[in-house]
Amino acid sequence: MRAVSYYIVVENIKLAPKKIAGLEISDSIDSDNRYLKGKIISKGDLCPPDNIIKQDDIVYYDKHAGHEITFKDKQYYVMTIKDIVLVE
């Protein structure tokens, strides 16, 4: 699978449940977080060069961004470069 143009394919990284004062906070309770963590699987040929963003980078992106796709029984998100807000 390969992204084209300005698109980026991201695989979501599930964060471990948080513990606050001994209580475990699940994903459904922590839904106020606007940004999700993911790993870049592929980027299109019109995206910025590798010194800015490259394959296998860990990024944070807007949870309302892009579209979900399923490829070989795995779920991915396809979005544009403007939806990425942070590169780790």
DAKAQUI-V806963 format. One line per field, one symbol per residue. ss: DSSP state (H for helix, E for strand, L for the rest). psi: psi as a letter, one per 40 degrees, with the letter a starting at -180 (. if undefined). Layout:
ss = ???
psi = ???
This chain:
ss = LLLLLLEEEEEELLLLLEEELLEEELLLLLLLLLEEEEEEEEELLLLLLLLLLLLLLEEEEELLLLEEEEELLEEEEEEEHHHEEEEL
psi = hhiibeihhhhhhhiihihhfehhhidddfeehdiihihhdiiieeiiidedhiieihihiheeiaihihhfeihihhiideehehh.
